[in-house]
Each structure stands twice: as C-alpha cells, then as structure tokens.
Amino acid sequence: MSDLIWLSEAQMRRIEPYFPLSHGVPRVDDRRIISGIIFVIRNGLRWRDAPADYGPPKTIYNRFIRWSRLGVFNRIFAALSAQGGKPDQLMIDATHLKAHRTAASLLKRGCSPTYRTH
C-alpha cells in the first residue's frame, strides 16, 4: 500500500517533547504507532482496519486511548497551533458527523424537517 502516512524525523522531533516518559518496558516504535493513529483517523477507518505496516491494531488503539486520556494529543495540538500565529480564516467542516441510525427512517415516517425563512 503506497498511500501510507509516515511522520518524518523532523515532525517527530517537534512532537516528542510532549510524549509521556516510558515506565519500565520500552514503548513500541513511537513513529510507527503515531503514524498509524493519524492514518486511521484521517481515513475514517476502524482500528482493526489499520494496515499491518503500523503494527497490531490493538497496540495502535491502546496508545491512542491512553495518550488521549493523559491529554498528550491536546498538548501537541495546542503547541503546534500556537507556533502558527493567529489564523486569517477559521473553517468548520462537518463532513465527519454521524447521524443516528434512526435518522434515515424519519422521512419515511413523515417527519420532515421544518425550515425557517427570514
């Protein structure tokens, strides 16, 4: 698969200061796991559908959950966004919002949305 995402060494150096310290057993390759997390989220995949090049899906998932709970990704995003300065524009993209499974049947039941016109 040629469309795999791999963080460069420079990118890893920028975010490594925000990684928690390893206690006891050394962690699995951070670059491989973080690249796998980015790939899964970017492509909207299930964790188990991650390419084998990134390692076991359970390892990728566990790292994502553990570091999310510790706030690691929030600190990385905050630091990277602060380096960029104030944006000229802000955009919101809602293409990844999911509707509840019953939402598709609302039109069949005659529950059509009401639209307001000013």
C-alpha positions as a printed Julia matrix, in Angstrom:
118×3 Matrix{Float64}:
   0.0    0.0    0.0
   1.73   3.15  -1.19
  -0.55   5.72   0.44
   0.65   5.05   3.97
   1.4    8.08   6.12
   4.77   8.25   7.88
   5.83  11.15  10.04
   9.26  12.49   9.12
  12.13  12.66  11.6
  11.69  16.45  11.78
   7.99  16.08  12.59
   8.77  13.52  15.27
  11.36  15.82  16.86
   8.72  18.56  17.1
   6.21  16.41  18.97
   8.48  14.11  21.02
   8.85  16.56  23.94
   5.12  16.08  24.65
   5.28  12.27  24.87
   4.97  10.81  28.38
   8.01   9.08  29.82
   8.17   5.34  29.4
   7.99   3.46  32.7
   9.55   0.03  32.79
   9.21  -1.73  29.45
  10.28   0.42  26.47
   7.41   1.51  24.22
   6.87   0.15  20.74
   8.26   2.45  18.0
   6.54   5.82  18.55
   6.85   6.89  14.9
   5.11   3.75  13.64
   2.26   3.94  16.17
   1.62   7.7   15.84
   1.68   7.39  12.04
  -0.86   4.56  12.36
  -3.12   6.67  14.56
  -3.01   9.51  12.03
  -3.72   7.11   9.16
  -6.75   5.57  10.87
  -8.26   8.9   11.91
  -7.52  10.62   8.59
  -9.17   7.83   6.6
 -12.06   7.24   8.99
 -11.17   3.6    9.48
 -11.92   1.21  12.28
  -8.84   0.44  14.36
  -8.83  -3.16  13.17
  -8.61  -1.96   9.55
  -5.25  -0.25  10.09
  -2.59  -1.56   7.67
  -0.27  -4.16   9.17
   2.74  -1.9    8.45
   1.75   0.17  11.5
   1.73  -2.81  13.85
  -1.08  -4.58  15.71
  -4.35  -2.6   15.69
  -4.78  -3.23  19.42
  -1.44  -1.51  20.1
  -2.42   1.5   17.98
  -5.82   1.73  19.68
  -4.4    1.33  23.19
  -1.8    4.06  22.63
  -4.47   6.42  21.25
  -6.82   5.83  24.19
  -4.08   6.04  26.84
  -2.49   9.19  25.45
  -5.89  10.81  24.85
  -6.81  10.31  28.48
  -3.45  11.76  29.55
  -4.01  14.83  27.34
  -0.92  14.17  25.22
  -2.62  14.95  21.91
  -4.23  18.1   23.32
  -0.81  19.39  24.39
   0.68  18.57  20.97
  -2.14  20.32  19.11
  -2.01  23.35  21.4
   1.76  23.71  20.99
   1.69  23.29  17.21
  -1.2   25.69  16.74
   0.45  28.31  18.97
   3.54  28.27  16.75
   1.47  29.13  13.69
   0.24  32.51  14.89
  -3.29  33.86  14.56
  -5.15  32.44  11.54
  -6.64  34.7    8.89
  -9.66  32.43   8.49
 -11.4   29.77  10.52
 -13.29  27.0    8.77
 -15.58  24.33  10.16
 -16.02  21.09   8.31
 -18.79  18.81   9.49
 -18.39  16.03   6.96
 -17.39  13.55   9.67
 -20.5   13.96  11.8
 -22.54  10.8   12.02
 -26.31  10.66  12.14
 -28.07   8.26  14.43
 -29.16   5.07  12.68
 -32.84   6.01  13.08
 -32.39   9.36  11.32
 -32.64   7.74   7.88
 -36.14   6.45   8.59
 -37.59   9.8    9.74
 -38.56  10.86   6.22
 -40.32   7.53   5.67
 -42.47   8.22   8.74
 -43.45  11.68   7.53
 -41.21  13.54   9.94
 -39.78  16.09   7.57
 -37.6   18.89   8.9
 -39.03  22.39   9.04
 -37.07  25.18   7.51
 -37.33  28.78   8.6
 -37.1   31.6    6.13
 -36.43  35.08   7.35
